[in-house]
Amino acid sequence: MTVCVDCCGLNGLSGFTVGAEADIRTGLPSFNIVGLPDSSVKESKERVRLAALNSHINFPDDKRIVVNLAPTGLKKEGPSYDLPIVLSILAAAGIIDKKELNKTVFEGELSLDGSVRPVSGILPMALHAVKNGYKRIVVPYENRNEASLAEGIDVIPIENLRQCCDYINGELQIEPYKTDIKAYMEECKTYDLDFADVKGQESVKRALLIAAAGMHNIIMCGPPGSGKTMMAKRLPTIMPDMTFDESIEVTKIYSVAGLIKDSQALISVRPFRSPHHTISNVAMVGGGRIPKPGEVSLSHNGVLFLDEFPEFSRYVLEELRQPLEDGEVTISRVNGTMTYPANLMLAASMNPCPCGYYGYSDKCRCSQNQIIKYRNKISGPLLDRIDIQIEAGGLDYKSVSSTKEGESSADMREKVRKAQLVQAERYKNEVFNYNSRLTPSKIDKYCSLGKEEKALIENVFDRLGFSARSYHKILKVARTIADLEERENISRSDIAEALSLRSLDRSGE
């Protein structure tokens, strides 16, 4: 007899339906899994057999067993197929009621003692199940909170195989698990960090405010101890709260990456990722034998902070160009292509020279060649993709010892929120929400300039040798400045301030 149990596989952040079809016949005892399984799926043969035996379930290991994972053209990866495989075999053997398997998705990794372990990617699997009309999803107990974020489906949490079989046979009642999504959205809305702690550096704080308002990429250049890292870590505190849809997008990425904790379930605060400069290109943009999201995708809807920017491998830095431009990263493998979102805000910091003190202290002993070589680690095309380039100068004693608090994160966040509401209204018929995502054709529509503004930017453009991309970045930043100042049209002062925020352009050094 042949029985099919439904489950889900993953292709990037999208789920696809997989049917675990089991056929049991008399003959020489054997157990084979077909349907393009990877090594971890092939190894499930021993896991499911011993899990059943240790759960005191009569596993038909004296029969000829074949399990097919359909569709056969898609690669099946990971241990989440253990539970549907064993259930299909038990149903085919008549041990569990196959009628109760209809409209139900099963996910879970089995331990040899029969307990069910959590798996990665439960949220996108549950969302796929909802989309395809399934009524129930049976998941490991530790995945219950995450799965329950998918509305419109009953989530049945189980702890072991015996419990699952008893539930299917009607011998055990398990109430569908519900979670308070609103409560998750309200969690962690307070931060331990605040911009009020930052002494001095008002121009840099202003640049970070502009960056957050328009989701512009920013780089800060200054000597050690000038507060670059301190200020970057406070960027999420001035960004508006994520919407539920944004939280779901981020949670799906973290779920696939296996970074969701049971107590967390929903990522409700904007991500802030700060990888070390020794990171590999695969860890940065994603990939691997079984492709996983990289840091650029884990920073989706949040901030990717790269401290000591020139110390990163040049190859790694150049990999950032496509995600920064397109807001997504595409990974191609033999088995197919997958795309992960990467709509992030890049914040970077660097020193002016290898020792860090050029132009700020007599301590610097770097030669001109050393300084040029150090700065050339950041290519012109990559620098072009960074909208705001600001100098963070050294602090004097008066600034450091001041007891006066600076502008708080709460006040800055309110300004950012108002500016983003203006952008949301302006771009309500577009596919983007922020000024930083304006395409060249849309710049002409939304960033029109008057005669005086055109004259100002024309005068500076040729003198400093700006590229076409730099020109567009200046207009986008000027548009954000105008939004912060509640001006409908871009003024001459907006252009002037935007031009002052391009201090690292090569020909302008």
N, C-alpha and C positions, 0 to 999 in steps of 0.2 A: 504494500500500500504506500502511496506517495502523499505526503502532507507538506504544505508550504506555510512557513512562519515569516511574517514581514518584519523587517528592520530597516535601518537607514545607514547609508554610507555618506562620506563627505568628499566633496571636490572643492577645495578652497573653503569658502564660507557657506557654500550651498550644499544642501542635503540631496540625496537621491535614494529612491526606494530600492531595497534589495529583498529578494525573496529567498529564504533558506529552504530549499526543497529537499526533503529526505525520502529516500526509497530503501526499504528493508526487504530482503529476500533470503530464502534459504540457500545455502551453498557454503563454500569455504569461508570461514570467518575473515572479514576484512573491513576496513574503514577508510574510505577515500573522500576527500573534499576537492571538488572541481569548481570551475567558474572564475579563473584568474585570481586565486588567493595569493597573498604574499606569504613570507615565511612565518610571520606571527599567526596568521590564520591557519596555515597548515599545522602548526604546532598545537592548535586547539584540540586536535584529536585526543591527545592524552589528557588534556585538562578537563574536557567535558566528560570523558569516560570515568576518570577517577572522582570528579566532583559528584557524579551521579551515584557511584558505588559508595562513596563516603557519606552521602546523604541518605543511604539505605533505600535507594531507588533501583529497581531491576533494569539495569542497562543491557540491551540485547547484544552483547559482544560475541555471541555465538552465531550471529547472522552476518550476511553480506550487506554492509551499509554504504550507501553513496549519498553524499550531500552536495547539491549543486547550488551555488550562489549566483542567482540571476539578477540582472542581465550579465551574461558571461563576457561581454566586451569591455566592461569597466573593471579596473583593478580594485581589489578588496584589500584594505590595509587596516592593521590595528586589531586589538583584542576584543572590540565591542561586539563581535559576531558570536562569541562563545555561547551566550544565553540563547539566542534564536536557533543556533545549530543544535544544541542539546534538546531544546523544546520540540524542534521538528522531528528529531529521532524518537523522543518519548511519545509524541502524538502519533507517529507512524506505527509505533509498537503498541498503541492502544493504552498506554499508561496514563496519559492525560487526555482530557476531552478536547478534541480538535475543533468542535463547534465554538468553543469559547475563545478561539484564537482570532476570530474575524474582527476586522476593523481595529486591530490592536498592534502596536509596534513594541518590540522588545529590544532592549539594549543592556549590555552588561558583560564584564569580564569575570570569569570564574576562577576561584582559587581551588586548589586540590581538595580542600575540606568542604567544598560546596558553597562557601560564602561568595557573595556577589560584590565585586570591587567597582569603584567608580571609573568612568571613562571620560575622555576628553571629547568636547564638541557636542554635548548633550543639547544645549540651547538651539543651535541651528538644526539639529535632528528633530527636536520637538516642534519647531516652527515649520519644518517641512511636513511633518505629520499633520499638523493643523491645516496647512494649505491643501493637502491631498485628502482631506475628509476623514481622517482616522478619529476614533472616539476615545481611545485610551493609549497611553504610553507607559510601559512598565520599565522602571529605571532603578539603578542601584540607590540604596537609601541615602548615600552621601550626595547624590546628584539631584535630590528632590527639590531643593530650593531653586536651583538653576532651571530645571525643567518646568517648574510651575510658573515661570515668567511668560511662557507661551499660553496665551489665553485661548479658551475654546476647546480644551482637551483635558481629560481626566488623567492626573499623574498618580500612578500607583507605585509607591516606593517599596522595594523588597530588600531583605538582608541576606537571604540565602536561597539556594535552588529548591530546597524542600518547601519553604514558605511559598515560593512562586507556584510550584506544582499544586499545592493545597488550595491556593487562591483560584487557579484555573479550574480545578475540579469542584469548586464551590464548598470546600471543607473549611475555608478560612475567609473571613471578611476583612478587607483592607479598605478603609475610607480614602477616597481621593485626597491628595495633599493640596492644600491651598496656602498661598503666601500673600502677605500684605505688601503689594507692590508700592503703594504710596509711602509706607513706612521705610522701605528701602531707599526710595528717592529722597527722603528727608534725612537719611543717615549721612554722617560725615560732611555736613554742610558748613562746619566751622573748621578753621585752619589754625594751626599753632603759629604759623608765620604771618607777618604783617609788614607792609611797606613802611609803616610808621617807625619801624626799627632802623630803617636806613638813614644814615646821617649824610647830608650833602647829596651830591650827584643828582641835582634836580633836573639837569638836561637829559641824563640817562633815564631817569624815571619818566620824564615826559615822552621820550622815545619809546619806552616800553608800553606806556599808555596807548600811544598811537598804534604800536604793533598789535596789541591785544584787541583794540577796537576794530581793526580791519583784518585781523589774522595775517599780518605781514611777517615775513621772516626777518630776523634781526641778528646782527653780530656786534659785539662790544669789544673794543680794543683799548687796553690800558695796562698799567703796571700791576704786579702782584699786590694784593691787599687793597685794591681800589673798590672792591665790593661787587665785582661782576657776577660771581657765582651766587652770592647772597641775594642779589636782585633777581637773577634768573629763577631761583627756586621759589620766589614769590609771585612769579607770573600767573600760575593757576588761581591765585587768590583774587586777582582782579578780572578774571574771565567769568562771564555769566554762567549760571548753573546749566548743566546739560539738560536737554529735553529727554522725555522717555524714549523717543525713537533714537536719539543719539546714544543714550545709555545702552539700548539693546544692540546697536551696531558695535559699540566698543566691547560689550560683554561677549558677543559672538566671537570676536577676534581672540579675546583672552580665553574663552572656552576651548577653541580649537588649539590654542597654544598650550593648553593644560595648566593655566595659571589661575583658575577660579578656585577659591576655597569655599568649602561648604557653608561656612558662616557668612560668606560675603554675597554670593549669588549674583547680585547686580552691581556693575561698576557705575556708581552714581556721581563720582567726581571726575573732573577732567584728568586724563593721564599726564604724568610728568615722568619722562624717561631720560636717564642720564648715563648712557653707556660709557665704559672706559675707552681710552683712545687706542687700546690694543685690539678692539673688536674686529672680527672678520667681516668680509663683505656679505657672507651668507647670514650671519647673525644680524647684520644691519638691515638688509632689504628682504630677507626671507629666503627659504630654499631648504636644501638638504635632501637626503634620500627620500624621506617622506616629508614633502614640503610643509614648512611651518611659517607663520608670520614672523617677520623680523621687527627690529626696533621701530622702523618707520611706520609699520602698521599698528604696533602696540601703542604708538603715540597718536593714533587717529583721533580727531576731535580734541586733541590736547597739545602738549608741548614736547618736542624732542630737543634736549639741551646737550650740546657738544662742547664740553669744556676743553681748553687747550686745542682749539680747532686745527691748527697746522700740524699737530702731533699725530693726527689720524692718518692712516695709510692713504696715499693719494688715490689708490684704486677704490678704496671704500668711499672716499669723498665724491669721486666722480660717479659712483653708483647712485648718489643722491639726486643727481640732476633730473632724471626722469620722474621720480616720485614728487619732487618739489614742483615740477612743471605741470604734471597731469593729475596729481592728487590720488594716485593709485600706483601699485607696483605689480607688474606681470611676471610670473615665473613660468618658464617653459621647461617641460620634462618630456621624456620619451612617451610617457603615458598620457600626456595632455598638457594643456595650459590652464593656469588658474590665476585669478586676479584678486589681490587683497587691497582694500581701501587704505589710503595714506594721506588723508586730508588733514595735514598737521601744520603746526606753526614751529618753524625751526628757530631756535635761539642758540647762538654760539658765542664763545668768548675766545680771545687770543691776546697774547702779549705783543708789544710793538717790535720785539726782537727776541732772539733765543734766550738772553738773560732776563729780559722783561723790563729793562729800565731805560731804553733808548728814548731820548727826548724828555725824560722825567727826572733823571738823576745822573750825577757824575759817576755813579757806580758802573755804568755801562762801558764795557770794553769790547763790544762786538764790532767787527769790521763791516764796512759797507757791503762787501760781498756776502758776508754771513747774514746780514739783515735782508738783503735782496733774495737770497736763497731760501730763507725762512718764510718770507711772505709769498714767494712764488709757489709754495706748496699748495696754496689755494689758487686754483686756476681762474682765469678771467671769466669763462662761461659759468662757473659755479658762483663766483662772486656776483655776477650779473643777476642771479636768481635770488639774491638776498636783498630785500627791498630797503631795509634800514641799516646803515652802517654808522655807528656812533662811537666817539672816543669817550672812555671813562677815565678821566684824569686822576692823578693822585690827590689825596685828601690832606688838608692842612690841620693843625692842632685845633683851631677854632671850630672846624666842622665836626671833628671826631668827638670833642669834649662837650659839644652843645647838648643841653638838656631839653631843647625844644623838639617836640615830636614832628616828624614830617607828615605828609598827607597819608591818611590811612588807606589800607586796601579796600575797605568798604566804600569810601568816597570815590576812589578810582574806579571800582567795579561799577558803581552807579553811572559814571560817565561813559564807561565802555558799553553798558547795557543800553543806554539811550542811543548811542551811536549805532549799535547793531540793530536796534529797532528801526532806525531810519533806513538802514541798508536792507533789512528784511522787507520793508514796505516798497522800497524802490525796485527791488529785484524779485518781487512776488511772482512775476510771470517768467522768470529766468530759471535756469537749472542750478544756479549758485546763489549764495546768501551774503558773501563778503566781497569787499572791494578788491582784496588780493586775488580773487578768482576772475576778475574781468579779463576777457579776451580782447585782442587788438580791435576787433570790429565793435565790441561793446564799449571800449574806451572812448571811441569817437562819439558814441551816443550819450554816455553818462559823465564824461569828463571834458565837456566843451570848455574852451578858454576864450576870454575876451582879448582885445587887442593888446593891452598892457601885459597881460599874463603871457601871451605868445611871445612878445618882444623879450621879456625877461628870460624865458627858458631858451629862446633861440640864441641869445647872447652867451649864455653859459654852455650850451650844448656843444658848439663847435670849438670853443676855447678849451674845454676839458676833454673833448673827444669821447663823449658818451656813446654807447651803442644804442641800437633801436630798443633793445630790451630794457636798458637803463632808463631810457626816455619814458617807456610805458610804466616802469616801476615808480618813477617820480610822480607821474600823473595819478597813479593809484593811491600813493601815500598822501598826495595833496587832497584827493577826494575824501580820504579818511579824516584828515585834519579839518576840512570844511564841515564834515559831519559832526565832529566833536565840538566845533564852535557853532553848530546849529545854523550853518550857512547853506543855502540851496545851491549857490554857484561857487566855484573855486575862485578864490581871490589871489591877488598878487602876493600877499603875505603867506598864504597857504603854499604857493609855489616856492617862495623863498625858504620857508622852513623845510619843505620836502627836499630841496636842493642841498640844504645844510646837513641832511641826514644821509649823504652819499660820500662820506669822508674817505672811504678806502678804495674808490675807483682808481684803477691803475694809473691812467693818464693824469689823474688829478693829484697824485702823491707829491 
